[in-house]
Amino acid sequence: MIRMLAIGPWSVIRPFQALGLELAVSETPQETRQKIRQLHGGFGEGVIFLTDGHAGECAAEIGLLRRNAETAILSLPDPSREPETGDARHQRTREMIRRAVGVDLLGERKRP
């Protein structure tokens, strides 16, 4: 089974819990580095979502994870760094999830 994990501040990754992703809360880039080091070599097949703000400061650790061909690492928009409206942020996150898993999990429901 493919694992899916989101790493970042609670306020950013919390919605991914509703989609069934594992969460690893890290409020600082230092905590993110530590969590990535813990995953190195033991994550296996799956997708790891990291917030933009933390991913930019953890390049060396991300490089170690990328050596594993079974692990995809994707960046999540960090609302504290981007002046996007809620709708634009939702659309961007929706598109990233659709590309990562091949299904529009956050899509708009069509009403009969």
Sequence and secondary structure as in RCSB ss.txt:
>XXXX:A:sequence
MIRMLAIGPWSVIRPFQALGLELAVSETPQETRQKIRQLHGGFGEGVIFLTDGHAGECAAEIGLLRRNAETAILS
LPDPSREPETGDARHQRTREMIRRAVGVDLLGERKRP
>XXXX:A:secstr
  EEEEEE HHHHHHHHTTT EEEE SSHHHHHHHHHHHTTT  SEEEEEEHHHHTT HHHHHHHHTSTTEEEEE
E  TTT    HHHHHHHHHHHHHHHHSS TT      
